[in-house]
């Protein structure tokens, strides 16, 4: 298989790799690939950083209680209202 095809195969496992959901064998195979493939390392590092930034920003923001109440009322989500 050419390098590009191998990279495409590896890309399909990235989410599971980052989430810790790969089998040990697949994890080792991906990490071996990452040692030799700068392009794939960039993709993995970018994906990890994107997730990290999203989590940090999400933790900072919260919806004020009055806004939640209006939103739930508007969407007819009575079960979620106080």
C-alpha positions as CSV (number, residue, x, y, z in Angstrom):
1,X,0.0,0.0,0.0
2,X,1.4,3.4,-0.8
3,X,2.0,6.0,1.9
4,X,-1.1,8.1,1.1
5,X,-3.3,5.0,1.3
6,X,-1.8,4.1,4.7
7,X,-2.4,7.7,5.9
8,X,-6.1,7.5,4.8
9,X,-6.5,4.2,6.7
10,X,-4.9,5.8,9.8
11,X,-7.1,8.9,9.6
12,X,-10.2,6.7,10.1
13,X,-9.0,5.8,13.5
14,X,-8.0,9.2,14.9
15,X,-11.1,9.9,16.9
16,X,-11.0,6.6,18.6
17,X,-7.2,7.1,19.2
18,X,-7.7,10.5,20.8
19,X,-10.7,9.2,22.9
20,X,-8.6,6.2,24.0
21,X,-10.9,3.8,22.3
22,X,-8.5,1.9,20.1
23,X,-7.3,-1.6,20.8
24,X,-3.7,-1.8,22.0
25,X,-2.7,-3.3,18.7
26,X,-4.3,-0.5,16.6
27,X,-3.0,2.1,19.0
28,X,0.6,0.8,18.6
29,X,0.2,0.7,14.8
30,X,-1.1,4.3,14.7
31,X,1.7,5.5,17.0
32,X,4.3,3.7,14.8
33,X,2.8,5.5,11.8
34,X,2.9,8.8,13.6
35,X,6.6,8.5,14.3
36,X,7.4,8.5,10.6
37,X,4.6,10.7,9.2
38,X,4.8,14.4,9.9
39,X,1.5,15.1,8.1
40,X,-0.4,12.7,10.2
41,X,1.2,14.1,13.4
42,X,0.1,17.6,12.4
43,X,-3.5,16.3,11.9
44,X,-3.5,14.5,15.3
45,X,-2.0,17.5,17.2
46,X,-4.4,19.9,15.5
47,X,-7.4,17.7,16.4
48,X,-6.2,17.4,20.0
49,X,-5.7,21.2,20.3
50,X,-9.1,21.9,18.7
51,X,-10.8,19.6,21.3
52,X,-8.8,21.2,24.1
53,X,-9.8,24.7,23.0
54,X,-13.4,23.7,22.7
55,X,-13.5,22.2,26.2
56,X,-11.8,25.3,27.7
57,X,-14.2,27.7,26.0
58,X,-17.2,25.5,26.8
59,X,-16.3,25.5,30.5
60,X,-16.0,29.3,30.6
61,X,-19.5,29.9,29.2
62,X,-22.7,29.2,30.9
63,X,-26.2,30.2,30.1
64,X,-27.8,32.6,32.6
65,X,-30.7,30.9,34.5
66,X,-33.3,33.3,33.1
67,X,-32.2,32.7,29.5
68,X,-32.4,28.9,30.1
69,X,-35.9,29.3,31.5
70,X,-37.1,31.3,28.5
71,X,-35.4,28.8,26.1
72,X,-37.0,25.8,27.7
73,X,-40.4,27.5,27.8
74,X,-40.1,28.5,24.2
75,X,-39.1,24.9,23.2
76,X,-41.9,23.4,25.3
77,X,-39.4,21.5,27.4
78,X,-41.3,21.5,30.6
79,X,-39.4,18.6,32.0
80,X,-36.2,20.7,32.1
81,X,-37.7,23.7,33.7
82,X,-37.4,24.3,37.5
